[in-house]
Amino acid sequence: MYTKEQLRRLLIPLMFEQVLNALMRSVDTIMVTNIGSTAISAVSLVDSLNILIINIFAAMATGGAIICAQHLGSDQKTRPIKP
């Protein structure tokens, strides 16, 4: 279906995004290490909530993309999308 080169072109930005996410979490923790363990715990808690919210929005975007792809793939553009 897809060639290895096409998959590689899709995979590289995803890997880069994950590296940046991990780096950002590490930098957040490093910035508050001098304050104390309570601050480190607070930053970790907020990061966990932030990741949860981002994953929820990503899941909704993926679902919307699937619905749009099915509608466009059905080749019936005159019928409205039913929720």
PyMOL Python script that loads the backbone (N, CA, C, O; Angstrom):
from pymol import cmd

cmd.read_pdbstr("""\
ATOM      1  N   MET A   1       0.823  -1.173   0.000  1.00  0.00           N
ATOM      2  CA  MET A   1       0.000   0.000   0.000  1.00  0.00           C
ATOM      3  C   MET A   1       0.882   1.257   0.000  1.00  0.00           C
ATOM      4  O   MET A   1       0.738   2.106  -0.880  1.00  0.00           O
ATOM      5  N   TYR A   2       1.772   1.382   0.954  1.00  0.00           N
ATOM      6  CA  TYR A   2       2.703   2.506   1.012  1.00  0.00           C
ATOM      7  C   TYR A   2       4.124   1.974   0.854  1.00  0.00           C
ATOM      8  O   TYR A   2       4.437   0.857   1.265  1.00  0.00           O
ATOM      9  N   THR A   3       4.958   2.785   0.259  1.00  0.00           N
ATOM     10  CA  THR A   3       6.358   2.382   0.137  1.00  0.00           C
ATOM     11  C   THR A   3       7.081   2.706   1.433  1.00  0.00           C
ATOM     12  O   THR A   3       6.578   3.463   2.264  1.00  0.00           O
ATOM     13  N   LYS A   4       8.258   2.130   1.599  1.00  0.00           N
ATOM     14  CA  LYS A   4       9.048   2.404   2.803  1.00  0.00           C
ATOM     15  C   LYS A   4       9.444   3.866   2.886  1.00  0.00           C
ATOM     16  O   LYS A   4       9.513   4.431   3.977  1.00  0.00           O
ATOM     17  N   GLU A   5       9.701   4.476   1.754  1.00  0.00           N
ATOM     18  CA  GLU A   5      10.079   5.892   1.733  1.00  0.00           C
ATOM     19  C   GLU A   5       8.913   6.784   2.180  1.00  0.00           C
ATOM     20  O   GLU A   5       9.125   7.749   2.914  1.00  0.00           O
ATOM     21  N   GLN A   6       7.714   6.479   1.754  1.00  0.00           N
ATOM     22  CA  GLN A   6       6.550   7.254   2.174  1.00  0.00           C
ATOM     23  C   GLN A   6       6.309   7.116   3.671  1.00  0.00           C
ATOM     24  O   GLN A   6       6.001   8.097   4.347  1.00  0.00           O
ATOM     25  N   LEU A   7       6.448   5.906   4.185  1.00  0.00           N
ATOM     26  CA  LEU A   7       6.278   5.701   5.625  1.00  0.00           C
ATOM     27  C   LEU A   7       7.363   6.413   6.420  1.00  0.00           C
ATOM     28  O   LEU A   7       7.096   6.955   7.492  1.00  0.00           O
ATOM     29  N   ARG A   8       8.577   6.413   5.901  1.00  0.00           N
ATOM     30  CA  ARG A   8       9.675   7.096   6.574  1.00  0.00           C
ATOM     31  C   ARG A   8       9.406   8.599   6.634  1.00  0.00           C
ATOM     32  O   ARG A   8       9.672   9.241   7.651  1.00  0.00           O
ATOM     33  N   ARG A   9       8.876   9.161   5.538  1.00  0.00           N
ATOM     34  CA  ARG A   9       8.565  10.591   5.522  1.00  0.00           C
ATOM     35  C   ARG A   9       7.461  10.935   6.506  1.00  0.00           C
ATOM     36  O   ARG A   9       7.435  12.047   7.034  1.00  0.00           O
ATOM     37  N   LEU A  10       6.554  10.009   6.765  1.00  0.00           N
ATOM     38  CA  LEU A  10       5.521  10.236   7.773  1.00  0.00           C
ATOM     39  C   LEU A  10       6.048  10.036   9.186  1.00  0.00           C
ATOM     40  O   LEU A  10       5.600  10.702  10.119  1.00  0.00           O
ATOM     41  N   LEU A  11       6.994   9.126   9.347  1.00  0.00           N
ATOM     42  CA  LEU A  11       7.483   8.759  10.668  1.00  0.00           C
ATOM     43  C   LEU A  11       8.442   9.796  11.256  1.00  0.00           C
ATOM     44  O   LEU A  11       8.437  10.022  12.466  1.00  0.00           O
ATOM     45  N   ILE A  12       9.247  10.415  10.432  1.00  0.00           N
ATOM     46  CA  ILE A  12      10.258  11.352  10.935  1.00  0.00           C
ATOM     47  C   ILE A  12       9.639  12.535  11.685  1.00  0.00           C
ATOM     48  O   ILE A  12      10.111  12.844  12.779  1.00  0.00           O
ATOM     49  N   PRO A  13       8.606  13.217  11.162  1.00  0.00           N
ATOM     50  CA  PRO A  13       8.006  14.302  11.951  1.00  0.00           C
ATOM     51  C   PRO A  13       7.380  13.826  13.253  1.00  0.00           C
ATOM     52  O   PRO A  13       7.417  14.544  14.252  1.00  0.00           O
ATOM     53  N   LEU A  14       6.802  12.622  13.258  1.00  0.00           N
ATOM     54  CA  LEU A  14       6.220  12.095  14.493  1.00  0.00           C
ATOM     55  C   LEU A  14       7.289  11.843  15.548  1.00  0.00           C
ATOM     56  O   LEU A  14       7.088  12.138  16.726  1.00  0.00           O
ATOM     57  N   MET A  15       8.421  11.300  15.125  1.00  0.00           N
ATOM     58  CA  MET A  15       9.519  11.066  16.061  1.00  0.00           C
ATOM     59  C   MET A  15      10.063  12.396  16.583  1.00  0.00           C
ATOM     60  O   MET A  15      10.364  12.522  17.770  1.00  0.00           O
ATOM     61  N   PHE A  16      10.186  13.375  15.709  1.00  0.00           N
ATOM     62  CA  PHE A  16      10.679  14.694  16.114  1.00  0.00           C
ATOM     63  C   PHE A  16       9.739  15.330  17.131  1.00  0.00           C
ATOM     64  O   PHE A  16      10.199  15.949  18.091  1.00  0.00           O
ATOM     65  N   GLU A  17       8.434  15.187  16.937  1.00  0.00           N
ATOM     66  CA  GLU A  17       7.459  15.726  17.875  1.00  0.00           C
ATOM     67  C   GLU A  17       7.593  15.074  19.251  1.00  0.00           C
ATOM     68  O   GLU A  17       7.530  15.758  20.273  1.00  0.00           O
ATOM     69  N   GLN A  18       7.776  13.753  19.278  1.00  0.00           N
ATOM     70  CA  GLN A  18       7.905  13.057  20.551  1.00  0.00           C
ATOM     71  C   GLN A  18       9.183  13.456  21.291  1.00  0.00           C
ATOM     72  O   GLN A  18       9.180  13.583  22.515  1.00  0.00           O
ATOM     73  N   VAL A  19      10.274  13.654  20.544  1.00  0.00           N
ATOM     74  CA  VAL A  19      11.524  14.105  21.165  1.00  0.00           C
ATOM     75  C   VAL A  19      11.338  15.494  21.765  1.00  0.00           C
ATOM     76  O   VAL A  19      11.802  15.758  22.874  1.00  0.00           O
ATOM     77  N   LEU A  20      10.659  16.387  21.034  1.00  0.00           N
ATOM     78  CA  LEU A  20      10.420  17.726  21.568  1.00  0.00           C
ATOM     79  C   LEU A  20       9.518  17.698  22.801  1.00  0.00           C
ATOM     80  O   LEU A  20       9.735  18.465  23.740  1.00  0.00           O
ATOM     81  N   ASN A  21       8.516  16.829  22.810  1.00  0.00           N
ATOM     82  CA  ASN A  21       7.654  16.699  23.986  1.00  0.00           C
ATOM     83  C   ASN A  21       8.443  16.234  25.204  1.00  0.00           C
ATOM     84  O   ASN A  21       8.290  16.791  26.291  1.00  0.00           O
ATOM     85  N   ALA A  22       9.273  15.233  25.033  1.00  0.00           N
ATOM     86  CA  ALA A  22      10.084  14.728  26.149  1.00  0.00           C
ATOM     87  C   ALA A  22      11.069  15.796  26.620  1.00  0.00           C
ATOM     88  O   ALA A  22      11.282  15.960  27.821  1.00  0.00           O
ATOM     89  N   LEU A  23      11.661  16.514  25.687  1.00  0.00           N
ATOM     90  CA  LEU A  23      12.601  17.574  26.044  1.00  0.00           C
ATOM     91  C   LEU A  23      11.908  18.679  26.822  1.00  0.00           C
ATOM     92  O   LEU A  23      12.461  19.203  27.789  1.00  0.00           O
ATOM     93  N   MET A  24      10.706  19.034  26.408  1.00  0.00           N
ATOM     94  CA  MET A  24       9.974  20.098  27.098  1.00  0.00           C
ATOM     95  C   MET A  24       9.615  19.685  28.523  1.00  0.00           C
ATOM     96  O   MET A  24       9.708  20.496  29.445  1.00  0.00           O
ATOM     97  N   ARG A  25       9.207  18.432  28.711  1.00  0.00           N
ATOM     98  CA  ARG A  25       8.906  17.959  30.067  1.00  0.00           C
ATOM     99  C   ARG A  25      10.152  17.961  30.937  1.00  0.00           C
ATOM    100  O   ARG A  25      10.084  18.296  32.120  1.00  0.00           O
ATOM    101  N   SER A  26      11.288  17.589  30.363  1.00  0.00           N
ATOM    102  CA  SER A  26      12.539  17.583  31.120  1.00  0.00           C
ATOM    103  C   SER A  26      12.954  18.998  31.494  1.00  0.00           C
ATOM    104  O   SER A  26      13.401  19.239  32.616  1.00  0.00           O
ATOM    105  N   VAL A  27      12.811  19.924  30.572  1.00  0.00           N
ATOM    106  CA  VAL A  27      13.181  21.317  30.851  1.00  0.00           C
ATOM    107  C   VAL A  27      12.273  21.901  31.930  1.00  0.00           C
ATOM    108  O   VAL A  27      12.742  22.638  32.796  1.00  0.00           O
ATOM    109  N   ASP A  28      10.980  21.580  31.887  1.00  0.00           N
ATOM    110  CA  ASP A  28      10.067  22.044  32.932  1.00  0.00           C
ATOM    111  C   ASP A  28      10.519  21.562  34.304  1.00  0.00           C
ATOM    112  O   ASP A  28      10.514  22.331  35.265  1.00  0.00           O
ATOM    113  N   THR A  29      10.899  20.320  34.397  1.00  0.00           N
ATOM    114  CA  THR A  29      11.334  19.758  35.678  1.00  0.00           C
ATOM    115  C   THR A  29      12.661  20.350  36.117  1.00  0.00           C
ATOM    116  O   THR A  29      12.842  20.658  37.295  1.00  0.00           O
ATOM    117  N   ILE A  30      13.584  20.511  35.195  1.00  0.00           N
ATOM    118  CA  ILE A  30      14.897  21.059  35.541  1.00  0.00           C
ATOM    119  C   ILE A  30      14.786  22.497  36.040  1.00  0.00           C
ATOM    120  O   ILE A  30      15.533  22.909  36.928  1.00  0.00           O
ATOM    121  N   MET A  31      13.855  23.257  35.469  1.00  0.00           N
ATOM    122  CA  MET A  31      13.712  24.660  35.861  1.00  0.00           C
ATOM    123  C   MET A  31      13.287  24.810  37.322  1.00  0.00           C
ATOM    124  O   MET A  31      13.635  25.807  37.955  1.00  0.00           O
ATOM    125  N   VAL A  32      12.551  23.857  37.867  1.00  0.00           N
ATOM    126  CA  VAL A  32      12.049  23.995  39.236  1.00  0.00           C
ATOM    127  C   VAL A  32      12.795  23.122  40.248  1.00  0.00           C
ATOM    128  O   VAL A  32      12.359  23.012  41.394  1.00  0.00           O
ATOM    129  N   THR A  33      13.892  22.509  39.857  1.00  0.00           N
ATOM    130  CA  THR A  33      14.600  21.633  40.795  1.00  0.00           C
ATOM    131  C   THR A  33      15.176  22.395  41.981  1.00  0.00           C
ATOM    132  O   THR A  33      15.281  21.834  43.072  1.00  0.00           O
ATOM    133  N   ASN A  34      15.544  23.630  41.801  1.00  0.00           N
ATOM    134  CA  ASN A  34      16.116  24.414  42.908  1.00  0.00           C
ATOM    135  C   ASN A  34      15.069  24.831  43.930  1.00  0.00           C
ATOM    136  O   ASN A  34      15.417  25.158  45.064  1.00  0.00           O
ATOM    137  N   ILE A  35      13.801  24.826  43.555  1.00  0.00           N
ATOM    138  CA  ILE A  35      12.750  25.278  44.460  1.00  0.00           C
ATOM    139  C   ILE A  35      12.424  24.211  45.502  1.00  0.00           C
ATOM    140  O   ILE A  35      12.243  24.519  46.680  1.00  0.00           O
ATOM    141  N   GLY A  36      12.350  22.955  45.061  1.00  0.00           N
ATOM    142  CA  GLY A  36      12.065  21.883  46.012  1.00  0.00           C
ATOM    143  C   GLY A  36      11.252  20.770  45.407  1.00  0.00           C
ATOM    144  O   GLY A  36      10.825  20.830  44.254  1.00  0.00           O
ATOM    145  N   SER A  37      11.049  19.750  46.218  1.00  0.00           N
ATOM    146  CA  SER A  37      10.351  18.560  45.721  1.00  0.00           C
ATOM    147  C   SER A  37       8.866  18.826  45.493  1.00  0.00           C
ATOM    148  O   SER A  37       8.248  18.191  44.638  1.00  0.00           O
ATOM    149  N   THR A  38       8.292  19.752  46.246  1.00  0.00           N
ATOM    150  CA  THR A  38       6.879  20.072  46.049  1.00  0.00           C
ATOM    151  C   THR A  38       6.657  20.688  44.672  1.00  0.00           C
ATOM    152  O   THR A  38       5.678  20.372  43.995  1.00  0.00           O
ATOM    153  N   ALA A  39       7.563  21.561  44.263  1.00  0.00           N
ATOM    154  CA  ALA A  39       7.442  22.192  42.945  1.00  0.00           C
ATOM    155  C   ALA A  39       7.623  21.165  41.835  1.00  0.00           C
ATOM    156  O   ALA A  39       6.936  21.225  40.814  1.00  0.00           O
ATOM    157  N   ILE A  40       8.538  20.231  42.027  1.00  0.00           N
ATOM    158  CA  ILE A  40       8.746  19.181  41.022  1.00  0.00           C
ATOM    159  C   ILE A  40       7.486  18.331  40.894  1.00  0.00           C
ATOM    160  O   ILE A  40       7.091  17.972  39.785  1.00  0.00           O
ATOM    161  N   SER A  41       6.857  18.008  42.013  1.00  0.00           N
ATOM    162  CA  SER A  41       5.616  17.224  41.980  1.00  0.00           C
ATOM    163  C   SER A  41       4.503  17.995  41.284  1.00  0.00           C
ATOM    164  O   SER A  41       3.734  17.426  40.510  1.00  0.00           O
ATOM    165  N   ALA A  42       4.422  19.290  41.562  1.00  0.00           N
ATOM    166  CA  ALA A  42       3.381  20.109  40.924  1.00  0.00           C
ATOM    167  C   ALA A  42       3.579  20.179  39.410  1.00  0.00           C
ATOM    168  O   ALA A  42       2.615  20.080  38.652  1.00  0.00           O
ATOM    169  N   VAL A  43       4.812  20.347  38.976  1.00  0.00           N
ATOM    170  CA  VAL A  43       5.085  20.405  37.539  1.00  0.00           C
ATOM    171  C   VAL A  43       4.761  19.071  36.885  1.00  0.00           C
ATOM    172  O   VAL A  43       4.202  19.044  35.789  1.00  0.00           O
ATOM    173  N   SER A  44       5.098  17.982  37.527  1.00  0.00           N
ATOM    174  CA  SER A  44       4.788  16.663  36.977  1.00  0.00           C
ATOM    175  C   SER A  44       3.285  16.439  36.885  1.00  0.00           C
ATOM    176  O   SER A  44       2.802  15.857  35.914  1.00  0.00           O
ATOM    177  N   LEU A  45       2.549  16.894  37.882  1.00  0.00           N
ATOM    178  CA  LEU A  45       1.098  16.748  37.874  1.00  0.00           C
ATOM    179  C   LEU A  45       0.480  17.555  36.742  1.00  0.00           C
ATOM    180  O   LEU A  45      -0.386  17.056  36.023  1.00  0.00           O
ATOM    181  N   VAL A  46       0.917  18.795  36.580  1.00  0.00           N
ATOM    182  CA  VAL A  46       0.385  19.636  35.514  1.00  0.00           C
ATOM    183  C   VAL A  46       0.759  19.072  34.151  1.00  0.00           C
ATOM    184  O   VAL A  46      -0.056  19.109  33.229  1.00  0.00           O
ATOM    185  N   ASP A  47       1.962  18.555  34.005  1.00  0.00           N
ATOM    186  CA  ASP A  47       2.364  17.944  32.736  1.00  0.00           C
ATOM    187  C   ASP A  47       1.478  16.742  32.400  1.00  0.00           C
ATOM    188  O   ASP A  47       1.108  16.545  31.242  1.00  0.00           O
ATOM    189  N   SER A  48       1.146  15.951  33.402  1.00  0.00           N
ATOM    190  CA  SER A  48       0.283  14.795  33.164  1.00  0.00           C
ATOM    191  C   SER A  48      -1.100  15.235  32.696  1.00  0.00           C
ATOM    192  O   SER A  48      -1.658  14.647  31.769  1.00  0.00           O
ATOM    193  N   LEU A  49      -1.653  16.264  33.330  1.00  0.00           N
ATOM    194  CA  LEU A  49      -2.955  16.774  32.901  1.00  0.00           C
ATOM    195  C   LEU A  49      -2.884  17.370  31.500  1.00  0.00           C
ATOM    196  O   LEU A  49      -3.802  17.202  30.697  1.00  0.00           O
ATOM    197  N   ASN A  50      -1.791  18.065  31.215  1.00  0.00           N
ATOM    198  CA  ASN A  50      -1.596  18.662  29.897  1.00  0.00           C
ATOM    199  C   ASN A  50      -1.540  17.586  28.815  1.00  0.00           C
ATOM    200  O   ASN A  50      -2.140  17.739  27.751  1.00  0.00           O
ATOM    201  N   ILE A  51      -0.828  16.513  29.084  1.00  0.00           N
ATOM    202  CA  ILE A  51      -0.736  15.406  28.130  1.00  0.00           C
ATOM    203  C   ILE A  51      -2.106  14.761  27.927  1.00  0.00           C
ATOM    204  O   ILE A  51      -2.459  14.403  26.804  1.00  0.00           O
ATOM    205  N   LEU A  52      -2.881  14.610  29.005  1.00  0.00           N
ATOM    206  CA  LEU A  52      -4.221  14.039  28.900  1.00  0.00           C
ATOM    207  C   LEU A  52      -5.112  14.892  28.009  1.00  0.00           C
ATOM    208  O   LEU A  52      -5.815  14.360  27.151  1.00  0.00           O
ATOM    209  N   ILE A  53      -5.093  16.198  28.198  1.00  0.00           N
ATOM    210  CA  ILE A  53      -5.924  17.099  27.401  1.00  0.00           C
ATOM    211  C   ILE A  53      -5.496  17.069  25.932  1.00  0.00           C
ATOM    212  O   ILE A  53      -6.343  17.041  25.040  1.00  0.00           O
ATOM    213  N   ILE A  54      -4.198  17.076  25.682  1.00  0.00           N
ATOM    214  CA  ILE A  54      -3.706  17.024  24.307  1.00  0.00           C
ATOM    215  C   ILE A  54      -4.131  15.722  23.635  1.00  0.00           C
ATOM    216  O   ILE A  54      -4.510  15.731  22.463  1.00  0.00           O
ATOM    217  N   ASN A  55      -4.075  14.608  24.353  1.00  0.00           N
ATOM    218  CA  ASN A  55      -4.486  13.319  23.780  1.00  0.00           C
ATOM    219  C   ASN A  55      -5.991  13.269  23.506  1.00  0.00           C
ATOM    220  O   ASN A  55      -6.421  12.661  22.525  1.00  0.00           O
ATOM    221  N   ILE A  56      -6.786  13.899  24.359  1.00  0.00           N
ATOM    222  CA  ILE A  56      -8.231  13.952  24.111  1.00  0.00           C
ATOM    223  C   ILE A  56      -8.521  14.718  22.830  1.00  0.00           C
ATOM    224  O   ILE A  56      -9.316  14.270  22.003  1.00  0.00           O
ATOM    225  N   PHE A  57      -7.874  15.880  22.659  1.00  0.00           N
ATOM    226  CA  PHE A  57      -8.090  16.657  21.439  1.00  0.00           C
ATOM    227  C   PHE A  57      -7.562  15.931  20.209  1.00  0.00           C
ATOM    228  O   PHE A  57      -8.161  16.025  19.137  1.00  0.00           O
ATOM    229  N   ALA A  58      -6.469  15.220  20.339  1.00  0.00           N
ATOM    230  CA  ALA A  58      -5.944  14.458  19.208  1.00  0.00           C
ATOM    231  C   ALA A  58      -6.902  13.335  18.821  1.00  0.00           C
ATOM    232  O   ALA A  58      -7.088  13.056  17.636  1.00  0.00           O
ATOM    233  N   ALA A  59      -7.506  12.694  19.811  1.00  0.00           N
ATOM    234  CA  ALA A  59      -8.470  11.629  19.522  1.00  0.00           C
ATOM    235  C   ALA A  59      -9.707  12.195  18.828  1.00  0.00           C
ATOM    236  O   ALA A  59     -10.229  11.577  17.899  1.00  0.00           O
ATOM    237  N   MET A  60     -10.179  13.357  19.265  1.00  0.00           N
ATOM    238  CA  MET A  60     -11.328  13.966  18.602  1.00  0.00           C
ATOM    239  C   MET A  60     -10.986  14.384  17.178  1.00  0.00           C
ATOM    240  O   MET A  60     -11.813  14.234  16.279  1.00  0.00           O
ATOM    241  N   ALA A  61      -9.798  14.898  16.960  1.00  0.00           N
ATOM    242  CA  ALA A  61      -9.381  15.283  15.612  1.00  0.00           C
ATOM    243  C   ALA A  61      -9.268  14.054  14.712  1.00  0.00           C
ATOM    244  O   ALA A  61      -9.637  14.104  13.538  1.00  0.00           O
ATOM    245  N   THR A  62      -8.759  12.959  15.259  1.00  0.00           N
ATOM    246  CA  THR A  62      -8.655  11.731  14.480  1.00  0.00           C
ATOM    247  C   THR A  62     -10.033  11.214  14.105  1.00  0.00           C
ATOM    248  O   THR A  62     -10.251  10.797  12.968  1.00  0.00           O
ATOM    249  N   GLY A  63     -10.957  11.237  15.042  1.00  0.00           N
ATOM    250  CA  GLY A  63     -12.332  10.810  14.746  1.00  0.00           C
ATOM    251  C   GLY A  63     -12.975  11.678  13.682  1.00  0.00           C
ATOM    252  O   GLY A  63     -13.654  11.170  12.789  1.00  0.00           O
ATOM    253  N   GLY A  64     -12.769  12.983  13.770  1.00  0.00           N
ATOM    254  CA  GLY A  64     -13.304  13.889  12.757  1.00  0.00           C
ATOM    255  C   GLY A  64     -12.702  13.634  11.391  1.00  0.00           C
ATOM    256  O   GLY A  64     -13.402  13.699  10.380  1.00  0.00           O
ATOM    257  N   ALA A  65     -11.419  13.345  11.351  1.00  0.00           N
ATOM    258  CA  ALA A  65     -10.765  13.043  10.077  1.00  0.00           C
ATOM    259  C   ALA A  65     -11.306  11.757   9.472  1.00  0.00           C
ATOM    260  O   ALA A  65     -11.458  11.656   8.254  1.00  0.00           O
ATOM    261  N   ILE A  66     -11.595  10.775  10.317  1.00  0.00           N
ATOM    262  CA  ILE A  66     -12.148   9.505   9.828  1.00  0.00           C
ATOM    263  C   ILE A  66     -13.541   9.722   9.243  1.00  0.00           C
ATOM    264  O   ILE A  66     -13.861   9.192   8.179  1.00  0.00           O
ATOM    265  N   ILE A  67     -14.367  10.501   9.939  1.00  0.00           N
ATOM    266  CA  ILE A  67     -15.718  10.775   9.442  1.00  0.00           C
ATOM    267  C   ILE A  67     -15.662  11.531   8.113  1.00  0.00           C
ATOM    268  O   ILE A  67     -16.402  11.209   7.183  1.00  0.00           O
ATOM    269  N   CYS A  68     -14.789  12.529   8.024  1.00  0.00           N
ATOM    270  CA  CYS A  68     -14.654  13.285   6.772  1.00  0.00           C
ATOM    271  C   CYS A  68     -14.141  12.393   5.645  1.00  0.00           C
ATOM    272  O   CYS A  68     -14.620  12.493   4.515  1.00  0.00           O
ATOM    273  N   ALA A  69     -13.184  11.531   5.935  1.00  0.00           N
ATOM    274  CA  ALA A  69     -12.642  10.636   4.906  1.00  0.00           C
ATOM    275  C   ALA A  69     -13.700   9.657   4.420  1.00  0.00           C
ATOM    276  O   ALA A  69     -13.777   9.373   3.224  1.00  0.00           O
ATOM    277  N   GLN A  70     -14.512   9.142   5.325  1.00  0.00           N
ATOM    278  CA  GLN A  70     -15.578   8.228   4.912  1.00  0.00           C
ATOM    279  C   GLN A  70     -16.612   8.947   4.061  1.00  0.00           C
ATOM    280  O   GLN A  70     -17.108   8.395   3.079  1.00  0.00           O
ATOM    281  N   HIS A  71     -16.937  10.175   4.436  1.00  0.00           N
ATOM    282  CA  HIS A  71     -17.914  10.938   3.664  1.00  0.00           C
ATOM    283  C   HIS A  71     -17.386  11.260   2.275  1.00  0.00           C
ATOM    284  O   HIS A  71     -18.102  11.103   1.285  1.00  0.00           O
ATOM    285  N   LEU A  72     -16.149  11.704   2.195  1.00  0.00           N
ATOM    286  CA  LEU A  72     -15.570  12.023   0.893  1.00  0.00           C
ATOM    287  C   LEU A  72     -15.340  10.763   0.066  1.00  0.00           C
ATOM    288  O   LEU A  72     -15.461  10.798  -1.159  1.00  0.00           O
ATOM    289  N   GLY A  73     -15.014   9.664   0.713  1.00  0.00           N
ATOM    290  CA  GLY A  73     -14.777   8.414   0.010  1.00  0.00           C
ATOM    291  C   GLY A  73     -16.043   7.756  -0.501  1.00  0.00           C
ATOM    292  O   GLY A  73     -15.987   6.951  -1.431  1.00  0.00           O
ATOM    293  N   SER A  74     -17.190   8.085   0.093  1.00  0.00           N
ATOM    294  CA  SER A  74     -18.441   7.488  -0.356  1.00  0.00           C
ATOM    295  C   SER A  74     -18.913   8.076  -1.681  1.00  0.00           C
ATOM    296  O   SER A  74     -19.790   7.505  -2.329  1.00  0.00           O
ATOM    297  N   ASP A  75     -18.349   9.201  -2.088  1.00  0.00           N
ATOM    298  CA  ASP A  75     -18.645   9.873  -3.356  1.00  0.00           C
ATOM    299  C   ASP A  75     -20.102  10.299  -3.443  1.00  0.00           C
ATOM    300  O   ASP A  75     -20.667  10.375  -4.533  1.00  0.00           O
ATOM    301  N   GLN A  76     -20.707  10.576  -2.298  1.00  0.00           N
ATOM    302  CA  GLN A  76     -22.072  11.094  -2.254  1.00  0.00           C
ATOM    303  C   GLN A  76     -22.023  12.460  -1.598  1.00  0.00           C
ATOM    304  O   GLN A  76     -22.407  12.606  -0.438  1.00  0.00           O
ATOM    305  N   LYS A  77     -21.560  13.446  -2.315  1.00  0.00           N
ATOM    306  CA  LYS A  77     -21.318  14.765  -1.756  1.00  0.00           C
ATOM    307  C   LYS A  77     -22.600  15.576  -1.567  1.00  0.00           C
ATOM    308  O   LYS A  77     -22.565  16.628  -0.930  1.00  0.00           O
ATOM    309  N   THR A  78     -23.722  15.115  -2.101  1.00  0.00           N
ATOM    310  CA  THR A  78     -24.965  15.869  -1.958  1.00  0.00           C
ATOM    311  C   THR A  78     -25.659  15.567  -0.639  1.00  0.00           C
ATOM    312  O   THR A  78     -26.465  16.374  -0.174  1.00  0.00           O
ATOM    313  N   ARG A  79     -25.371  14.440  -0.033  1.00  0.00           N
ATOM    314  CA  ARG A  79     -26.020  14.064   1.223  1.00  0.00           C
ATOM    315  C   ARG A  79     -25.267  14.707   2.385  1.00  0.00           C
ATOM    316  O   ARG A  79     -24.041  14.614   2.448  1.00  0.00           O
ATOM    317  N   PRO A  80     -25.989  15.366   3.318  1.00  0.00           N
ATOM    318  CA  PRO A  80     -25.289  15.960   4.464  1.00  0.00           C
ATOM    319  C   PRO A  80     -24.797  14.900   5.448  1.00  0.00           C
ATOM    320  O   PRO A  80     -25.320  13.786   5.489  1.00  0.00           O
ATOM    321  N   ILE A  81     -23.800  15.256   6.229  1.00  0.00           N
ATOM    322  CA  ILE A  81     -23.265  14.349   7.242  1.00  0.00           C
ATOM    323  C   ILE A  81     -24.223  14.318   8.426  1.00  0.00           C
ATOM    324  O   ILE A  81     -24.586  15.367   8.959  1.00  0.00           O
ATOM    325  N   LYS A  82     -24.631  13.128   8.839  1.00  0.00           N
ATOM    326  CA  LYS A  82     -25.521  12.986   9.988  1.00  0.00           C
ATOM    327  C   LYS A  82     -24.690  12.697  11.226  1.00  0.00           C
ATOM    328  O   LYS A  82     -23.816  11.831  11.199  1.00  0.00           O
ATOM    329  N   PRO A  83     -24.957  13.417  12.317  1.00  0.00           N
ATOM    330  CA  PRO A  83     -24.182  13.165  13.548  1.00  0.00           C
ATOM    331  C   PRO A  83     -24.527  11.859  14.207  1.00  0.00           C
ATOM    332  O   PRO A  83     -23.955  11.521  15.244  1.00  0.00           O
TER     333      PRO A  83
END
""", "prot")
cmd.dss("prot")
cmd.show_as("cartoon", "prot")
cmd.util.cbc("prot")
cmd.orient("prot")
